[in-house]
């Protein structure tokens, strides 16, 4: 049996030679010193202090040495690893201090700056204007009524005295969701809010005073004065003894509440299937109040120097509509009125392009503020 190898020199193990240990240590120190930020330092730490780093692998070689050689080799490796740990901690402290100082400069908040520099935003003017009109009629005793936007053709046309061959039923004016079947009418996107009036007359007993705001749909091209989706608000009053005088007085009150006192209104004969007699309602221009008519020196953009602005259609409810809703036309009469919110907003605020109302640009809505 051979005797123990007492003359084994650990220097002969390549990884444990003093010059190799120094080289591993110096490479680690150089990598830490070259790290420009904490991420780079983290990569250097993994390369020179991790389980697969050169010094960690050299430390594993000590276990294979004879007992009398382990102490000296362990001391050399331990001193090298201690120097590496110390350099790593010192460099990490430096980089963390640099990062903290940089954050204090880059992310500083000046608490003396004005706190309200961010705009508060705005509600859409169509919403606020429609609510303002609703409030006018609610203050007069009217109720706000709503209905579905996808409507049966009977409510949208038949009950309102539109004949089967009426042009408004054609595809070029109406969005049809479903065509008529044998025992049923078709389904359309409502072309006006008048179906809400029919539903209200069917659900309630007279007297009836309602205002119907909402979104409607027509196959119009989107341009400066038209849009396929727009908003209407309609009024319906059913009671005993109502006349055109009541209609005109109601409309005059609305016009003065919206545009100011002293404005005159006028009725021009017109035709609508659901009212008889029917009229177009004009309001005196609230900007020039008629002073621009025949006066080239004072032209008015709002009314085109005509002195009048068309508000919408109105009239006494056609007796056939009352009969369709189950109301006795011999006992009750009624009047109705409706206008487009977008067109009224254009008049009121001199909006030149209706597309501005639907594009969602905050530069259009912000000037109107947060009125509630």
PyMOL commands that set and color helices and strands:
alter all, ss='L'
color gray80, all
select helices_A, chain A and resi 10-12+14-16+18-34+38-49+54-64+67-106+125-138+153-156+158-160+167-169+194-203+244-259+296-298+319-324+341-349+354-357+362-368
alter helices_A, ss='H'
color red, helices_A
select strands_A, chain A and resi 143-144+150-152+176-178+187-189+208-217+229-239+265-272+275-284+308-317+333-340
alter strands_A, ss='S'
color yellow, strands_A
deselect
rebuild
show_as cartoon
